[in-house]
Amino acid sequence: MKVSDVMTREVQVVAPDETLEQAARAMALLDAGILPVGDDNRLVGMISDRDIAVRGVAFGKGPTTPVREIMSSEVKYCFEDQELDEIGRNMAEQQLRRLPVVDRGKRLVGILSLGDIALAGREAIAGDALGGISRPGGAHTQAM
């Protein structure tokens, strides 16, 4: 099964110049904890509710702060034509619950979550990925 068979295609994107307030409002409306950041049809980063809290508010950044100041610019992604089991292993290794999905031209075409994988009847892949994601350690940083 390919990533494109199970990914969520309708993805809200925020621009790097949008404010943290705009990003947080979009997350609230979508009931999502993470949004891709796009500029000129290119994926340039990701911003999560945790980024807003830990890199933003904790460091005195206000609601008018541009997304670009706290987004994660090192983006891990997968291709829509990759096999789901391969991506599940990658999610476990990278300790990521969600990945933006791009086409071979590196244009954003969707997002893949553990939930998408589980709902597609691939509980074993999702379970194995979650086991890897949940292990202690990993290279996590909240540094600016």
C-alpha positions in Angstrom: 0.0 0.0 0.0 1.3 3.5 -0.9 1.3 6.6 1.2 -1.1 8.2 -1.3 -3.7 5.6 -0.5 -4.1 6.6 3.1 -2.8 10.2 3.5 -5.0 13.2 4.3 -5.1 15.3 1.2 -6.8 18.4 2.4 -4.0 20.2 4.3 -4.2 23.8 5.7 -0.9 25.6 5.1 0.3 28.8 6.9 2.7 31.3 5.4 6.0 32.2 7.2 4.8 35.8 7.5 1.5 34.8 9.2 1.4 35.4 13.0 1.4 32.9 15.8 -2.1 33.9 16.5 -3.2 33.1 13.0 -1.5 29.8 13.1 -3.0 28.9 16.5 -6.5 29.9 15.3 -6.1 27.7 12.2 -5.0 24.8 14.5 -8.0 25.4 16.8 -10.5 25.4 13.8 -9.0 22.3 12.3 -8.5 20.5 15.7 -4.9 19.9 14.5 -1.7 20.2 16.5 0.7 20.9 13.6 0.6 22.8 10.3 2.9 22.9 7.3 4.5 26.2 6.5 4.6 27.0 2.9 6.1 29.8 0.8 5.7 30.1 -2.9 4.3 26.5 -3.2 7.2 25.1 -1.3 7.3 23.4 2.1 9.6 25.5 4.2 8.8 24.4 7.7 6.4 23.0 10.2 4.8 24.7 13.2 3.2 22.8 16.1 1.1 23.9 19.0 4.1 22.8 21.1 6.4 25.1 19.1 4.0 28.0 19.9 4.0 27.2 23.6 7.6 26.2 24.1 9.6 28.2 21.6 7.1 31.1 21.4 5.3 31.9 24.7 8.1 30.5 26.9 10.5 32.9 25.3 8.3 35.9 25.5 7.1 35.8 21.9 3.6 37.4 21.5 0.7 36.6 19.2 2.0 39.0 16.5 5.3 37.1 16.1 5.8 35.8 12.6 5.6 32.0 12.2 9.1 32.0 10.7 10.6 33.0 14.0 9.6 29.7 15.8 8.8 27.2 13.1 10.9 24.1 12.6 12.7 24.6 9.3 14.3 21.2 9.2 11.4 19.3 7.7 11.2 15.5 7.5 8.8 14.4 4.8 7.8 11.4 2.7 6.9 10.9 -0.9 3.3 10.0 -1.9 4.5 7.0 -3.9 6.5 5.4 -1.1 5.4 2.1 0.5 3.5 2.6 3.8 5.5 0.0 5.7 8.8 1.7 4.8 7.4 5.1 6.0 6.1 3.4 9.2 9.6 2.3 10.0 11.0 5.8 9.2 8.4 7.4 11.5 9.5 5.0 14.3 13.2 5.8 13.7 12.7 9.6 13.5 10.1 9.5 16.4 7.5 11.4 14.3 3.7 11.0 14.5 3.0 13.0 11.4 4.8 13.6 8.1 4.1 16.0 5.3 3.7 14.2 2.0 5.2 15.6 -1.2 5.2 14.6 -4.8 8.5 14.0 -6.6 8.6 17.7 -7.5 8.6 18.3 -3.7 5.2 20.0 -3.8 3.0 19.4 -0.7 0.2 17.0 -1.5 -0.9 15.9 1.9 0.0 14.8 5.4 0.3 11.3 6.9 -0.4 10.5 10.5 -0.3 7.4 12.6 -4.1 7.7 12.7 -4.3 7.6 8.9 -2.3 4.4 8.9 -4.4 2.8 11.6 -7.7 3.8 10.0 -6.5 2.2 6.8 -6.4 -1.2 8.5 -2.7 -1.2 8.9 -2.7 -1.4 12.7 0.5 -3.4 12.9 2.4 -0.7 11.0 0.9 2.0 13.2 1.6 0.0 16.3 5.2 -0.7 15.4 5.7 3.0 14.5 4.2 4.1 17.8 6.4 1.7 19.7 9.5 3.4 18.2 8.1 6.9 18.6 7.4 6.3 22.3 10.8 5.0 23.2 12.8 7.3 25.5 15.5 9.5 24.1 16.0 11.0 20.7 17.4 14.2 19.4 14.8 16.6 20.6 15.5 20.2 21.2 13.4 23.3 21.9 16.3 25.6 21.3 15.7 28.6 19.1 
